[in-house]
């Protein structure tokens, strides 16, 4: 009772005001604690979300690295394929040039065959003419021979008869030999030797004006000079970019020129084996 009376005596307006403030502060502190707990929970949630984002970021980085590696691999593969395509295009272009060279070589060979056929016909005609001429001369000689025999029979001088008999015997031997001897061909039956001149088709063959050296050109873009007596290579010229279609020597035989599918004409010094001059300006095969 005394305590309550004492407490009651303390319930002054100031104390009540302080109590209200204290309760208010306690409520505010309670609210602050609650807000702090809520904030802590949000921080934890945000931290967890950050971890998940970081994990996803790592997964995306792995995927990005894999994709980058795949892109690099594909890019390298594309470069290799591009180089292969360029190489194949170059091979196709070379094959096209070789086909053109083959066609031109075939045309040249056909022309040469026609020319050789005509030359052969002319030679046969000349041979037949010579045979006819020889036959006429043999007939004349035979007529003279028989006339001589008749004269010999009528002539009584033994020295003249003996001399004419000897001459007549020689004439008869010549006539019989000429009639019996078969004609001999000047064309050799077998080659002296074989030269493997080029790695591709041999397009042109040319002797110099003295017959001392032989030159060849081919689809391997080369001109080669040979010793025709031994078949050994003397010189080689490889400045052309495409098949060499024609070659020729100068009058002295110390220079050789060649025309190519690469549209150029080059002159070479055989002794130094160097290019002396290059002519350009054609728009097609020389």
C-alpha positions as CSV (number, residue, x, y, z in Angstrom):
1,X,0.0,0.0,0.0
2,X,2.8,2.3,0.9
3,X,4.5,1.5,-2.5
4,X,1.4,2.2,-4.4
5,X,0.9,5.3,-2.5
6,X,4.5,6.2,-3.2
7,X,4.1,5.4,-7.0
8,X,0.9,7.2,-7.0
9,X,2.6,10.2,-5.5
10,X,5.1,10.0,-8.3
11,X,2.5,10.0,-11.1
12,X,3.1,13.6,-11.9
13,X,2.5,15.1,-15.4
14,X,6.3,15.1,-16.1
15,X,6.6,11.5,-15.2
16,X,3.7,10.5,-17.4
17,X,5.3,12.5,-20.2
18,X,8.6,10.7,-19.8
19,X,6.8,7.3,-19.7
20,X,5.1,8.1,-22.9
21,X,8.3,9.1,-24.5
22,X,10.0,5.9,-23.2
23,X,7.2,3.7,-24.6
24,X,7.3,5.6,-27.8
25,X,11.1,5.1,-28.1
26,X,10.6,1.4,-27.2
27,X,8.1,1.1,-30.0
28,X,10.4,2.9,-32.4
29,X,13.3,0.7,-31.3
30,X,11.1,-2.3,-31.9
31,X,10.2,-1.0,-35.3
32,X,13.8,-0.4,-36.0
33,X,14.7,-3.9,-35.0
34,X,11.9,-5.2,-37.3
35,X,13.1,-3.0,-40.2
36,X,16.7,-4.2,-39.5
37,X,15.6,-7.8,-39.7
38,X,13.7,-7.1,-42.9
39,X,16.7,-5.3,-44.3
40,X,19.0,-8.2,-43.3
41,X,16.7,-10.6,-45.0
42,X,16.7,-8.5,-48.1
43,X,20.5,-8.3,-48.0
44,X,20.7,-12.0,-47.7
45,X,18.2,-12.4,-50.6
46,X,20.2,-9.9,-52.7
47,X,23.4,-11.7,-51.8
48,X,21.9,-15.0,-52.9
49,X,20.7,-13.4,-56.1
50,X,24.2,-12.0,-56.7
51,X,25.7,-15.4,-56.2
52,X,23.2,-16.8,-58.7
53,X,24.0,-14.0,-61.2
54,X,27.7,-14.6,-60.7
55,X,27.1,-18.3,-61.3
56,X,25.1,-17.6,-64.5
57,X,27.8,-15.2,-65.5
58,X,30.4,-17.9,-65.1
59,X,28.2,-20.3,-67.2
60,X,27.8,-17.6,-69.9
61,X,31.6,-17.0,-69.8
62,X,32.2,-20.7,-70.4
63,X,29.7,-20.7,-73.2
64,X,31.3,-17.6,-74.7
65,X,34.7,-19.1,-74.5
66,X,33.5,-22.3,-76.1
67,X,31.7,-20.3,-78.8
68,X,34.8,-18.2,-79.4
69,X,37.0,-21.3,-79.8
70,X,34.4,-22.8,-82.1
71,X,34.4,-19.6,-84.2
72,X,38.2,-19.5,-84.3
73,X,38.2,-23.2,-85.4
74,X,35.6,-22.5,-88.1
75,X,37.5,-19.4,-89.2
76,X,40.7,-21.4,-89.6
77,X,38.8,-24.2,-91.4
78,X,37.2,-21.6,-93.7
79,X,40.7,-20.1,-94.4
80,X,42.0,-23.6,-95.2
81,X,39.0,-24.3,-97.4
82,X,39.5,-20.9,-99.1
83,X,43.2,-21.7,-99.7
84,X,42.2,-25.1,-101.1
85,X,39.6,-23.5,-103.4
86,X,42.2,-21.1,-104.7
87,X,44.6,-24.0,-105.2
88,X,41.9,-25.9,-107.1
89,X,41.1,-22.9,-109.2
90,X,44.8,-22.5,-110.0
91,X,44.9,-26.2,-111.0
92,X,41.7,-25.8,-113.1
93,X,43.3,-22.8,-114.8
94,X,46.5,-24.7,-115.5
95,X,44.4,-27.6,-116.9
96,X,42.5,-25.2,-119.1
97,X,45.8,-23.8,-120.4
98,X,47.0,-27.3,-121.0
99,X,43.8,-28.2,-122.8
100,X,44.3,-25.1,-125.0
101,X,47.9,-26.1,-125.6
102,X,46.8,-29.7,-126.4
103,X,44.3,-28.3,-128.9
104,X,46.8,-26.0,-130.5
105,X,49.4,-28.8,-130.5
106,X,46.9,-31.1,-132.2
107,X,46.1,-28.5,-134.8
108,X,49.8,-28.0,-135.5
109,X,50.3,-31.7,-135.7
110,X,47.4,-32.1,-138.1
111,X,48.9,-29.3,-140.3
112,X,52.2,-31.0,-140.1
113,X,50.6,-34.3,-141.1
114,X,48.9,-32.7,-144.0
115,X,52.2,-31.1,-145.0
116,X,54.1,-34.3,-144.6
117,X,51.5,-36.2,-146.6
118,X,51.9,-33.6,-149.4
119,X,55.7,-33.8,-149.2
120,X,55.5,-37.6,-149.3
121,X,53.2,-37.5,-152.3
122,X,55.7,-35.1,-154.0
123,X,58.6,-37.4,-153.2
124,X,56.7,-40.4,-154.6
125,X,56.0,-38.5,-157.7
126,X,59.7,-37.5,-158.0
127,X,60.7,-41.1,-157.4
128,X,58.3,-42.4,-160.0
129,X,59.7,-39.8,-162.4
130,X,63.3,-40.8,-161.7
131,X,62.3,-44.5,-162.2
132,X,60.7,-43.7,-165.5
133,X,63.7,-41.7,-166.5
134,X,66.0,-44.5,-165.5
135,X,63.9,-47.0,-167.3
136,X,64.1,-44.9,-170.5
137,X,67.8,-44.6,-170.1
138,X,68.1,-48.4,-169.6
139,X,66.0,-49.0,-172.7
140,X,68.2,-46.6,-174.7
141,X,71.3,-48.4,-173.3
142,X,69.8,-51.8,-174.1
143,X,69.1,-50.6,-177.7
144,X,72.7,-49.4,-178.0
145,X,73.9,-52.7,-176.5
146,X,72.1,-54.8,-179.1
147,X,73.2,-52.5,-181.9
148,X,76.8,-52.9,-180.7
149,X,76.4,-56.7,-180.7
150,X,75.2,-56.6,-184.2
151,X,78.1,-54.3,-185.2
152,X,80.5,-56.6,-183.4
153,X,79.3,-59.6,-185.3
154,X,79.9,-57.8,-188.5
155,X,83.3,-56.4,-187.6
156,X,86.2,-58.8,-188.0
157,X,88.9,-57.0,-186.0
158,X,89.6,-59.0,-182.9
159,X,90.8,-56.0,-180.8
160,X,87.7,-54.0,-181.4
161,X,85.5,-57.1,-180.8
162,X,87.3,-57.9,-177.6
163,X,87.1,-54.3,-176.3
164,X,83.4,-54.0,-177.2
165,X,82.7,-57.4,-175.6
166,X,84.2,-56.1,-172.4
167,X,82.3,-52.8,-172.5
168,X,79.1,-54.7,-173.4
169,X,79.6,-57.1,-170.5
170,X,80.0,-54.2,-168.1
171,X,76.9,-52.5,-169.6
172,X,74.9,-55.7,-169.2
173,X,76.1,-56.2,-165.7
174,X,75.0,-52.6,-164.9
175,X,71.6,-53.1,-166.5
176,X,71.0,-56.4,-164.6
177,X,72.2,-54.8,-161.4
178,X,70.1,-51.7,-161.8
179,X,67.0,-53.8,-162.5
180,X,67.6,-56.2,-159.7
181,X,68.8,-53.8,-156.9
182,X,65.9,-52.8,-154.6
183,X,65.5,-49.1,-153.7
184,X,66.8,-48.3,-150.3
185,X,65.0,-46.0,-147.9
186,X,66.8,-43.1,-146.3
187,X,64.5,-43.0,-143.3
188,X,66.0,-44.9,-140.3
189,X,64.0,-47.9,-139.1
190,X,64.9,-47.4,-135.4
191,X,65.6,-44.3,-133.3
192,X,69.2,-43.6,-132.3
193,X,68.0,-42.9,-128.8
194,X,65.0,-41.5,-126.9
195,X,65.0,-38.2,-125.0
196,X,62.5,-37.8,-122.1
197,X,62.5,-34.0,-122.7
198,X,59.5,-32.7,-120.7
199,X,57.3,-33.7,-117.7
200,X,54.3,-32.7,-119.9
201,X,53.6,-33.0,-123.6
202,X,56.4,-31.9,-126.0
203,X,54.9,-29.2,-128.2
204,X,57.7,-28.0,-130.5
205,X,61.1,-29.4,-131.8
206,X,63.7,-27.3,-133.7
207,X,67.2,-27.8,-135.0
208,X,69.6,-24.8,-135.3
209,X,70.7,-23.8,-138.8
210,X,73.8,-25.9,-138.6
211,X,72.2,-29.1,-137.1
212,X,74.5,-28.9,-134.1
213,X,71.9,-28.5,-131.4
214,X,68.3,-29.5,-130.9
215,X,65.7,-27.5,-128.9
216,X,62.3,-28.6,-127.5
217,X,59.5,-26.8,-125.8
218,X,56.6,-28.3,-123.8
219,X,53.5,-27.9,-121.7
220,X,55.7,-27.8,-118.5
221,X,56.6,-24.1,-119.4
222,X,60.2,-25.0,-120.3
223,X,62.5,-24.7,-123.3
224,X,65.4,-27.2,-123.4
225,X,68.5,-27.4,-125.6
226,X,70.1,-30.8,-126.4
227,X,73.1,-32.3,-128.0
228,X,71.5,-34.4,-130.8
229,X,74.6,-36.7,-131.0
230,X,74.4,-37.8,-127.4
231,X,70.9,-36.8,-126.2
232,X,72.4,-34.8,-123.3
233,X,70.8,-31.5,-122.0
234,X,72.9,-28.4,-122.8
235,X,70.6,-25.6,-121.5
236,X,67.2,-25.1,-119.9
237,X,65.1,-21.9,-119.8
238,X,62.2,-21.7,-117.3
239,X,61.0,-18.0,-117.4
240,X,57.6,-18.8,-118.9
241,X,54.5,-19.0,-116.8
242,X,52.5,-21.3,-119.2
243,X,53.2,-23.8,-122.0
244,X,55.6,-22.8,-124.7
245,X,54.1,-23.2,-128.2
246,X,56.9,-22.3,-130.6
247,X,60.7,-21.9,-130.7
248,X,63.3,-20.9,-133.2
249,X,67.1,-20.1,-133.4
250,X,68.8,-17.0,-134.8
251,X,71.0,-17.4,-137.8
252,X,74.2,-17.7,-135.7
253,X,72.6,-20.3,-133.4
254,X,73.6,-18.5,-130.2
255,X,70.1,-17.2,-129.4
256,X,66.8,-19.0,-129.1
257,X,63.3,-17.4,-128.8
258,X,60.0,-18.9,-127.7
259,X,56.3,-18.0,-127.7
260,X,54.0,-19.0,-124.9
261,X,50.4,-19.3,-123.9
262,X,51.2,-16.6,-121.3
263,X,51.1,-14.1,-124.3
264,X,54.9,-13.3,-124.1
265,X,57.8,-13.8,-126.5
266,X,61.2,-14.3,-124.8
267,X,64.8,-14.4,-126.3
268,X,67.5,-16.3,-124.4
269,X,71.3,-16.5,-124.7
270,X,72.2,-20.2,-124.9
271,X,75.7,-19.7,-123.6
272,X,74.8,-17.7,-120.5
273,X,71.4,-19.4,-120.1
274,X,69.8,-16.0,-119.3
275,X,66.8,-14.1,-120.6
276,X,68.0,-11.5,-123.1
277,X,64.7,-9.7,-123.7
278,X,61.0,-10.2,-123.2
279,X,58.3,-9.0,-125.6
280,X,54.7,-8.3,-124.4
281,X,51.6,-6.9,-126.0
282,X,49.8,-9.9,-127.4
283,X,46.3,-10.6,-126.1
284,X,46.4,-14.3,-126.8
285,X,48.8,-17.2,-127.2
286,X,52.0,-16.5,-129.1
